[in-house]
Amino acid sequence: MATNKTYEQIAVGDTAEIVRECSSNDLLVYAHASGNHNPIHLPDTDWTGDGQVDKPVAPAMWMGSLASAVLGNILPGPGTTYKSQSFRFLEGAIVGDKLHVKVTAREKRPDNIILFDLSVTREDGTSLVEGLAEVAAPTETIEFDSSNLPAILVQRHRHFNRLIELAKSLPPLATAVVAPDDANSLEGTLMAAREGLIRPILIGARKRIEKAAEDLGESLGGFELIDIEDESEAAGRGVAMVHEGRAEAIMKGHLHTDHLLHHVVKKDGGLRTRRRISHVFVMDIPGRKTPVLISDAAINISPDLNTKVDITQNAIDLALAIGLETPRVGILSAIETVNPAIPSSLDAAVLSKMAERGQITGAIVDGPLAMDNAIDVQAARSKGITSLVAGHAEVLVVPNLESGNMLAKELTFIAHAEAAGLVIGAKVPIMLTSRADDSRARLVSCALALLFKHWQASGTPAGMLNREGE
């Protein structure tokens, strides 16, 4: 509750101060609010033109505006109105700087006017901003509760950018791309090739693939293209190329999932291993400090307990591959307590115990958890759940395909998440995107496949994720 000081209550020499850490979100919000899109002030940009992402410099007026937080909230506080303000900007601030913003009453004048000296300094005392503000101080006591101020969500998809950059540091993956004969699937393939993530081998109807390339204004020169009209036959050829050692991954183009998986899971000549294959969605959700993995939402319709063991381990392996050290896995149900009438709650409890006994490895696993207390700390606390996972889950194992598919699509279309996916458990990673997915989803799926293949071969991820966020 902010409480002001009236004109009569303020004496010359009175001071107030706040400490504010400069974040990337501050710069993005200021750019939108002010309309100033100068790239020197924007995160994740190459404003020097040297091919590297540069550290942004906070806009000078953003630093100056921090003084209004002290004047409007503390001294004088609610009811204060500006008359004039002047600044001298001495140095710039960068993301991560802790800024000390101070105001000091310098002079009281008639008609409730007060002059304040303003300063913004770094932790080490370096002066960044000096200024003078003339304000009309309130004459009546005002209290204001700002806790109901609507929150602002900055829609950023930083995790996928990081994964793409990590994958670009690795050798490209020889990839059999089955039926890339529409604009989305071919564009994603060519984009991933240009970024150095895959070395595609195009398998499908030559005329349709060349027509898709023509529509995109792209050339297929330099790419191997195997002309096979029938989609199922093309899928079989892609699987065969894995056995021949010519392909290290498979990517689904514009064909039905069943046509591809039929050849992947067949007993003779397929790509089965001792582990059940499963699909893992990786979601880049604005505001989350880590990606969120969801499984299985695409292959196993109503998995039994044994299948859920493999689903959980596959998801953990992908989480490790993208740099999540000891990922936190929430086994979802409708409730957070074991109820024999709800089979998914029983499965969740067993999976948690199996992880404790080392039958599932590489992660902290807990369940049953409901969706709210799996991802929201306050929801977990309100229900008295004591757990290393509750409120912090990074991997969500769902009861069945329907619930997982709905969850992933709700996050995509309501929470504005970006989604990519990978099939784990076969001899090679399989990029199983929807026919409706855009080229960005296919690009990130290629990055996931490359990072997973690297992790499989080396036992270590290409880079670690910083859970602390900015």
C-alpha positions in Angstrom: 0.0 0.0 0.0 1.6 3.2 -1.2 1.1 6.2 1.2 2.1 9.7 0.2 3.7 12.6 2.0 1.9 15.9 1.7 3.5 19.2 0.9 3.4 20.2 4.6 5.0 16.9 5.7 8.0 17.2 3.4 11.2 19.0 4.5 14.2 20.1 2.4 16.7 17.2 2.5 14.1 14.4 2.7 15.2 11.5 0.4 13.8 8.3 -1.0 15.4 5.6 -3.0 14.6 2.4 -4.9 16.9 -0.3 -6.5 15.9 -1.6 -9.9 17.7 -4.3 -11.9 17.7 -3.6 -15.7 16.2 -6.6 -17.6 15.6 -7.5 -21.2 11.9 -7.3 -20.6 12.2 -3.7 -19.4 13.8 -2.8 -22.8 11.1 -4.6 -24.8 8.2 -3.0 -22.8 9.8 0.5 -23.2 10.3 -0.1 -27.0 6.6 -0.9 -27.4 5.4 1.9 -25.0 7.6 4.6 -26.5 7.7 3.5 -30.1 11.5 3.8 -30.1 12.7 0.7 -31.9 16.4 1.7 -32.1 18.2 -1.7 -32.3 20.9 -0.5 -29.9 18.3 -0.8 -27.2 16.8 -4.1 -28.2 17.9 -7.6 -26.9 18.9 -10.4 -29.2 19.9 -8.1 -32.1 23.1 -7.6 -34.1 23.1 -3.8 -34.1 26.9 -3.5 -34.9 26.6 -5.7 -38.0 29.4 -8.1 -37.1 27.3 -11.2 -37.1 27.2 -11.5 -33.3 24.3 -10.8 -30.9 25.2 -7.5 -29.1 24.5 -6.5 -25.5 21.7 -3.9 -25.6 22.2 -0.5 -23.9 19.2 0.8 -21.9 17.6 3.9 -23.4 18.6 7.0 -21.5 15.0 8.1 -21.1 14.1 4.7 -19.6 16.7 5.3 -16.9 15.4 8.8 -16.4 11.8 7.6 -16.1 12.8 5.5 -13.1 12.7 8.7 -11.1 9.0 8.9 -11.6 8.6 5.6 -9.7 10.1 7.2 -6.6 8.3 10.5 -7.0 4.9 8.9 -7.8 5.1 6.0 -5.3 7.1 7.2 -2.3 8.2 10.9 -2.1 5.9 12.7 -2.4 3.9 9.6 -3.6 0.4 9.2 -4.8 -1.2 12.5 -6.1 2.1 14.0 -7.3 2.0 15.7 -10.7 5.0 16.8 -12.8 5.7 20.4 -13.8 9.1 20.1 -15.4 12.1 17.8 -15.5 15.7 18.0 -16.8 18.4 15.3 -17.1 22.1 14.9 -17.8 22.9 11.4 -19.1 26.5 10.5 -18.2 26.7 6.7 -18.9 24.5 3.9 -20.2 23.1 0.9 -18.3 23.1 -2.7 -19.6 21.0 -5.7 -18.8 21.8 -7.0 -15.3 22.9 -3.6 -13.9 21.4 -2.9 -10.5 20.4 0.8 -10.5 20.0 2.9 -7.4 17.4 5.6 -8.1 17.3 8.5 -5.5 15.4 11.7 -5.1 16.2 14.5 -2.6 14.0 17.4 -1.8 16.0 20.5 -2.7 13.6 23.5 -2.4 10.0 24.2 -1.4 8.2 26.9 -3.2 4.7 28.4 -3.0 1.6 26.7 -4.4 2.8 23.3 -3.2 5.7 23.2 -5.7 8.9 21.2 -4.6 12.2 20.8 -6.5 13.9 17.4 -6.3 17.4 16.4 -7.2 17.4 13.1 -9.1 20.2 10.6 -9.5 20.7 7.1 -11.0 23.8 5.2 -10.0 25.2 1.7 -10.4 26.0 -0.5 -7.4 29.6 0.7 -7.5 28.6 4.3 -7.3 29.1 5.2 -10.9 26.8 8.1 -11.8 24.6 7.4 -14.8 21.9 10.1 -14.6 21.7 13.5 -12.8 18.6 15.7 -13.0 16.1 18.0 -11.4 12.3 17.6 -11.2 9.7 20.2 -10.4 6.5 18.7 -9.0 3.3 19.7 -7.4 3.1 17.8 -4.1 -0.3 16.5 -2.9 -2.1 18.4 -0.1 -4.1 15.4 1.2 -3.1 12.0 2.4 -3.6 9.3 -0.3 -3.2 5.6 0.0 -3.2 3.4 -3.1 -3.0 -0.4 -3.5 -1.3 -1.2 -6.7 -1.4 -4.9 -6.3 -4.5 -5.1 -8.6 -2.6 -3.4 -11.5 -3.0 -5.7 -14.6 0.2 -7.7 -15.4 1.9 -7.4 -18.7 3.1 -10.5 -20.5 6.1 -10.0 -22.8 5.7 -12.6 -25.5 9.2 -13.9 -26.1 10.4 -17.3 -27.4 14.0 -17.1 -26.2 14.5 -20.9 -25.6 14.1 -22.0 -29.2 16.6 -19.4 -30.4 19.1 -20.7 -27.8 18.5 -24.3 -29.0 19.0 -23.4 -32.6 22.3 -21.6 -31.8 23.5 -24.6 -29.8 22.7 -27.0 -32.6 24.4 -24.8 -35.2 27.7 -25.5 -33.4 27.4 -29.2 -34.3 28.0 -31.1 -37.6 24.8 -31.3 -39.7 22.6 -34.5 -39.4 22.2 -36.6 -42.5 18.4 -36.7 -42.6 15.9 -38.7 -44.8 13.1 -36.2 -45.4 10.0 -38.2 -46.5 7.5 -36.5 -48.9 8.5 -32.8 -48.5 6.1 -31.9 -51.3 4.3 -28.9 -49.9 5.5 -25.4 -49.1 5.6 -25.8 -45.3 7.5 -29.1 -45.1 10.0 -28.1 -47.9 10.6 -24.6 -46.6 11.3 -26.0 -43.1 13.7 -28.5 -44.6 15.6 -25.9 -46.7 15.7 -23.5 -43.8 17.3 -26.2 -41.5 19.8 -27.0 -44.3 20.8 -23.3 -44.7 21.3 -23.1 -40.9 23.6 -26.1 -41.0 21.4 -28.3 -38.9 20.7 -31.1 -41.4 22.0 -32.5 -44.7 18.6 -33.4 -46.3 18.0 -36.3 -48.6 14.6 -35.6 -50.2 12.5 -38.7 -50.8 9.2 -38.5 -52.6 7.4 -37.5 -55.8 9.9 -35.4 -57.8 7.3 -33.4 -59.7 5.5 -32.4 -56.5 8.7 -31.6 -54.7 10.0 -29.5 -57.6 6.6 -27.7 -57.8 6.8 -26.9 -54.1 10.3 -25.5 -54.6 9.1 -23.4 -57.5 6.3 -22.0 -55.5 8.8 -21.0 -52.8 11.2 -19.5 -55.3 13.8 -22.0 -54.1 16.4 -24.1 -55.9 17.0 -27.8 -55.2 20.4 -27.7 -56.7 22.9 -29.5 -54.5 20.3 -31.7 -52.7 19.9 -35.4 -53.3 16.4 -36.2 -54.5 15.1 -39.8 -54.7 12.0 -40.0 -56.9 9.3 -42.2 -55.3 5.7 -41.5 -56.1 4.0 -43.6 -53.4 4.3 -42.0 -49.9 4.4 -45.3 -48.0 7.1 -46.6 -50.3 9.0 -43.3 -49.7 8.7 -43.8 -45.9 10.1 -47.4 -46.3 13.0 -46.1 -48.3 13.8 -43.5 -45.6 13.9 -46.2 -43.0 16.1 -48.4 -45.2 18.6 -45.6 -45.5 19.0 -45.6 -41.8 20.0 -49.3 -41.9 22.4 -48.5 -44.8 24.1 -45.9 -42.7 23.2 -43.1 -45.1 20.7 -41.4 -42.7 21.1 -40.4 -39.1 17.5 -39.1 -38.6 14.2 -39.1 -40.3 11.9 -36.1 -40.9 8.2 -36.4 -41.8 7.0 -34.2 -44.6 3.5 -33.9 -46.1 2.3 -37.4 -45.4 0.1 -39.1 -42.8 1.9 -40.1 -39.6 0.6 -43.6 -39.8 2.3 -44.2 -43.2 5.7 -43.3 -41.7 5.3 -45.0 -38.3 4.2 -48.2 -40.0 7.7 -48.6 -41.4 9.4 -47.4 -38.2 7.7 -49.9 -35.9 7.6 -53.0 -38.1 9.4 -56.0 -36.6 11.5 -56.8 -39.7 13.5 -53.8 -41.1 12.0 -51.2 -38.7 13.7 -49.0 -36.3 12.5 -50.5 -33.0 14.7 -50.7 -29.9 14.0 -52.3 -26.6 12.3 -49.1 -25.5 8.8 -48.1 -26.7 8.8 -45.1 -29.0 7.1 -41.9 -27.9 6.6 -38.4 -29.0 7.9 -35.4 -26.9 6.6 -31.9 -27.5 9.0 -29.1 -26.5 7.2 -25.9 -25.8 8.7 -22.4 -25.6 6.2 -20.6 -23.4 6.5 -16.8 -22.9 7.4 -16.1 -19.3 8.7 -19.5 -18.4 12.4 -19.8 -17.4 12.8 -23.1 -19.1 11.2 -25.0 -22.0 8.3 -27.3 -21.0 8.3 -30.8 -22.4 5.0 -32.7 -22.8 4.7 -36.5 -23.5 3.1 -38.4 -25.0 0.6 -36.4 -27.1 1.0 -38.0 -30.5 1.7 -41.7 -30.6 0.6 -43.8 -27.5 -3.1 -43.4 -27.2 -3.8 -45.0 -23.8 -0.5 -46.1 -22.5 -0.2 -48.7 -19.7 2.3 -48.5 -16.9 5.1 -50.2 -18.7 4.7 -47.9 -21.7 4.6 -44.8 -19.3 8.0 -45.9 -17.9 9.4 -45.6 -21.4 7.5 -42.4 -22.2 8.9 -40.8 -19.0 12.5 -42.0 -19.7 12.4 -40.8 -23.3 11.2 -37.3 -22.2 13.9 -37.1 -19.5 16.6 -38.1 -22.1 15.4 -35.3 -24.4 15.3 -32.8 -21.5 18.9 -33.8 -20.7 20.0 -33.4 -24.3 18.7 -29.8 -24.5 20.6 -28.8 -21.4 18.3 -29.3 -18.5 20.4 -30.7 -15.7 18.4 -33.1 -13.5 15.0 -32.1 -15.0 12.0 -31.9 -12.8 9.3 -34.3 -14.0 5.6 -34.0 -13.0 3.4 -37.0 -13.6 0.0 -35.5 -14.3 -3.4 -36.6 -13.1 -6.7 -34.9 -12.3 -5.6 -34.7 -8.6 -2.5 -34.6 -6.5 -3.4 -37.5 -4.2 -3.6 -41.2 -5.0 -7.2 -42.4 -5.7 -7.8 -46.0 -6.8 -10.8 -44.8 -8.8 -8.4 -42.7 -11.0 -5.9 -45.1 -12.6 -3.6 -42.3 -13.7 -3.0 -41.3 -10.1 -1.9 -44.9 -9.3 0.4 -44.9 -12.3 1.9 -41.6 -11.2 2.6 -42.8 -7.7 4.3 -46.0 -9.1 6.4 -44.0 -11.6 7.6 -41.7 -8.8 8.6 -44.6 -6.7 10.4 -46.3 -9.6 12.4 -43.1 -10.1 13.3 -43.1 -6.4 14.6 -46.7 -6.8 16.6 -46.0 -9.9 14.3 -47.7 -12.4 13.9 -44.3 -14.1 17.0 -42.2 -14.2 18.4 -38.7 -14.8 15.6 -36.7 -13.2 13.5 -35.8 -10.1 10.1 -37.4 -10.7 7.0 -36.7 -8.6 3.3 -37.5 -8.9 0.4 -37.6 -9.0 0.3 -33.8 -9.6 -2.6 -31.8 -11.0 -1.6 -29.3 -13.8 -1.9 -26.3 -11.5 0.3 -27.5 -8.7 2.8 -29.0 -11.2 3.7 -25.6 -12.7 2.5 -23.0 -10.2 4.4 -22.5 -6.9 1.5 -20.8 -5.2 -1.0 -23.5 -6.2 1.3 -26.1 -4.8 1.7 -24.2 -1.5 -2.0 -23.6 -1.1 -2.5 -27.4 -1.2 0.4 -28.1 1.2 2.5 -30.0 -1.3 6.1 -30.4 -0.3 8.1 -31.5 -3.3 11.1 -30.5 -5.4 8.9 -30.8 -8.5 5.6 -29.2 -7.5 5.4 -25.7 -8.9 8.6 -26.2 -10.9 7.9 -29.0 -13.3 9.8 -28.8 -16.6 8.6 -32.2 -18.0 4.9 -33.1 -17.9 4.0 -36.7 -18.5 0.3 -36.9 -19.3 -2.2 -39.7 -18.6 -3.1 -40.3 -22.3 -2.8 -38.9 -25.8 -6.0 -36.9 -25.7 -5.0 -35.0 -22.6 -1.5 -34.4 -23.9 -2.7 -33.2 -27.3 -5.2 -30.8 -25.8 -2.6 -29.5 -23.3 0.0 -28.8 -26.1 -2.6 -27.1 -28.3 -4.0 -25.0 -25.5 -0.5 -23.7 -24.7 0.1 -23.0 -28.4 -3.2 -21.2 -29.2 -4.0 -19.6 -25.8 -0.7 -19.1 -24.1 1.1 -18.2 -27.4 3.7 -20.9 -27.0 5.8 -22.2 -29.8 6.0 -25.9 -30.2 8.4 -28.4 -31.8 8.6 -32.2 -31.3 10.6 -35.3 -31.6 10.0 -39.0 -31.6 12.4 -40.8 -29.2 12.9 -44.5 -28.6 13.7 -45.5 -32.2 17.2 -46.2 -33.5 17.4 -42.6 -34.7 15.5 -39.4 -33.8 12.4 -38.8 -35.9 11.1 -35.3 -36.6 7.3 -35.9 -36.5 5.7 -32.5 -37.1 2.1 -32.0 -38.1 1.3 -31.3 -41.7 -0.1 -28.0 -40.6 3.1 -27.0 -38.7 5.0 -24.0 -40.1 8.7 -23.9 -41.1 9.8 -22.6 -37.7 8.4 -25.7 -35.9 10.3 -27.9 -38.4 13.5 -25.9 -38.0 13.4 -26.2 -34.2 12.6 -29.9 -34.5 15.7 -30.4 -36.5 17.7 -28.6 -33.8 16.2 -31.0 -31.2 17.2 -34.0 -33.3 20.7 -32.8 -33.7 21.1 -32.0 -30.0 19.6 -35.4 -29.1 21.9 -37.3 -31.4 24.9 -35.4 -30.0 23.8 -36.2 -26.4 23.4 -39.9 -27.4 26.9 -40.1 -28.9 28.8 -38.1 -26.3 26.7 -38.4 -23.1 26.8 -34.7 -22.5 24.6 -31.8 -23.8 26.0 -29.2 -26.2 25.2 -26.6 -23.6 23.5 -26.1 -20.2 20.4 -24.1 -19.6 20.5 -21.3 -17.0 17.4 -21.8 -14.9 17.8 -18.4 -13.3 16.4 -16.7 -16.5 17.8 -13.3 -17.4 
